[in-house]
Amino acid sequence: MDAGTIVGSIIIFAVFAVAIILYIAKRSFKSPNIFYAPQEATPALASQLTCPKCRERKLKPTGSYTLGCENCGFTFSVGTMRRRETE
């Protein structure tokens, strides 16, 4: 191997490493996503909502903030994910 190939490989590796560091730095300065729970209780929401997959109203609470469809078995969350509002 000659010196030009080695120097080129080192430069390509350095550019790749700097790109990864910049990507990590950009991600670390973003505001975090936070789960906001619904105001109503999950059993009350089960009677108001429909299944997003099959559009049936046969929903049952399966967890604190999740509903499951008795017809197709689809499970989904009833809260929202949003970025934290900065003051």
C-alpha positions in Angstrom: 0.0 0.0 0.0 1.3 3.4 -0.8 1.0 6.5 1.4 -1.8 8.1 -0.7 -4.1 5.2 -0.1 -3.5 5.2 3.6 -4.0 9.0 3.9 -7.2 8.8 1.8 -8.5 6.0 4.1 -7.7 8.0 7.2 -9.5 11.1 5.8 -12.6 9.1 4.9 -12.7 7.6 8.4 -12.3 11.0 10.0 -15.1 12.5 7.9 -17.3 9.6 8.9 -16.4 10.0 12.6 -17.2 13.7 12.5 -20.5 13.1 10.8 -21.5 10.6 13.6 -20.4 13.0 16.3 -22.4 15.9 14.7 -25.5 13.6 14.4 -25.3 12.6 18.1 -24.8 16.3 19.2 -27.9 17.3 17.1 -30.0 14.6 18.7 -28.9 15.5 22.2 -30.1 19.1 21.9 -33.7 18.2 20.8 -36.4 18.5 23.4 -37.6 15.1 24.5 -41.0 13.5 23.6 -43.3 13.0 26.5 -46.4 10.8 26.9 -49.4 12.8 27.9 -52.1 10.6 29.4 -55.8 11.3 28.5 -58.0 13.3 30.9 -60.7 10.6 30.9 -60.4 7.1 32.3 -59.7 4.3 29.9 -63.0 2.5 30.4 -64.9 5.7 29.5 -62.8 6.1 26.4 -63.5 2.4 25.4 -67.2 3.2 25.0 -66.5 6.4 22.9 -63.8 5.3 20.5 -63.6 2.8 17.6 -60.8 0.5 16.6 -58.4 2.2 14.2 -57.9 -1.1 12.3 -61.5 -2.5 11.8 -63.7 0.4 13.0 -65.6 -1.7 15.5 -66.8 -0.4 18.8 -65.9 -3.6 20.7 -63.0 -2.2 22.8 -61.9 -3.3 26.2 -59.2 -1.8 28.5 -56.0 -3.9 28.4 -53.7 -1.6 30.5 -53.5 1.8 32.1 -53.6 3.7 28.8 -54.2 1.0 26.2 -57.3 -0.4 24.6 -57.7 -3.7 22.8 -60.3 -4.6 20.1 -62.3 -7.8 20.8 -63.0 -8.2 17.1 -59.5 -8.1 15.5 -57.2 -8.1 18.5 -55.5 -4.8 17.7 -54.1 -3.0 20.7 -53.4 0.7 20.8 -52.5 3.5 23.2 -55.0 6.3 23.9 -52.5 9.0 25.1 -50.4 11.4 22.9 -46.7 11.8 22.3 -45.6 15.4 22.0 -42.5 17.4 22.4 -42.1 19.0 25.8 -43.1 22.7 25.7 -40.2 24.9 26.7 -41.1 27.9 28.8 
